Amino acid sequence: MLAALAKSGRWVTIYYGWRPSLPDEADNHLVELALAGGAAGIVTHKVRDLGRGELVFDQLRVLTPAQCLEEWQ
């Protein structure tokens, strides 16, 4: 599964940093990468943490793995 995911991915250059100022500084890079890559969402168990930033991005959804699987079925 990881090989298929890696094959469909593409490298993205980040020219600037969005700092959503999340409670856990280590999570900020997830939002930056998702925005730079044009992702529709982030799949994580830390939904509450990623939703508490100072910047809000309406086009970026944050889903749990279970929610993601429900939508893909």
TORRO-833459 format. One record per atom (N, C-alpha, C, O): z, y, x. Coordinates in steps of 0.05 Angstrom, whole numbers, plus 5000, padded with zeros to 4 digits. Each point is the difference from the previous one (the first is absolute). Example, Ala and Ser with C-alpha at 12.3 -4.5 7.8 and 13.67 -1.06 7.14 Angstrom:
BEGIN
515648865264500050244982500050245018501350005021497350214972500150245016501450224985500450225010
***
This chain:
BEGIN
500049765016500050244984500050255018498650204994502949805027500150235018497350055013499350225005499349565002497450035012498050134981498550185008501649754966498350124980500750294996498250174997504349905004500950274997499150175024499150224996501249675028499250145024497050055000499050205010499549604981497150035000499050214981498050145005503449904973499250204980501150285006499150204988502749825031501250265008498150165017498049915010502850344994498550185018501950185014502150074989497250015036501750195015499750284989497850084992504550065006500050274990501350185020502249945010496650294996501250195017501650204984499050114980503549935028501750194985499950275016500750015023498350194964499750275013502450174996500450205014501249754967502450164994502149824988499449774993503050325006502249844989501150124974500850235000499249624980501350074975502949925004500549775005501350404991502849935003501350024972500950214992499249574994501250004974503150025001501250024979499949975044502950025004501549804983501750074984497749685021501349784986502849965011500650085023501249814961502849955010500149855026501650055017496649754986499849855025497650105015497749954992502750195030497950125016497949795008497750075003503149695001498249795008497949934979498049865006502450224969498149954978497850214998498049954987502450285025498050214997497249925009498050084989501949755032497349915010498549844979497550005001503849864981498749854980498350184981497749944994503550294999498650194982497750135016497950034989502650045036497950125016497649825003497750084997502849665009497849815003498549954974497649985000503950004978498749964974498250234992497849964990503150285015498450244994497650025018497850064990502549895035497850025019497949794994497650045004503349724988498149784994498950014972498349834993502550364991499050014972501049784983498649924981503749985024501249784985500750094972500750234995499149584986500750064972503049964996501250104981500149755037502849944997501349885024498649925019504050064980501649865020501649784986501250054980498749715031501449784989502549955017499749935024502650094964502549985015502449944982499850044975502349865036502549964985501650264999501950024985497450175031501550255002498850224982499650235009499949714966498850184982501650254996499050225000503649754997501750234995500150195024499950244997500149655027500150165025497450165003500150245008497649644986497550145004499450204978498350185004503149814975499650194978501950245002499950184982501749845038502050225002499350215021501850135010495749894997499250205020499750274989499950044975500150165042499750284991497150054991499650164981498449715031497350034991499449774981500849775004497750294975499349804980496949985000498650204998500449565003497249955000499349834976500549764999498450374980499449874975498049785002500049804985498150225034497949815004500949755014498549805001503950195010501049785015502249854984502250124996497249644996502049844985501749845019499149925021503450044971501849835016500849774981501250044979498149715029500549764984501649805015500049985024501549864961501349765011497949785003497950024987502649785030498149785002499549874972497849924994504350054990499749874974498250174982498349894986502050375014498350184984497149985009498250004984501449985042497349985011498749744991497650004992503849785010498949754991499449994970498049894992503750244992499550014971497450154994498549924982501050295032497650164995497549865010497850044989502449795032497649865011499349754984497949895005503850024978499549754985498250054976499349824985
***
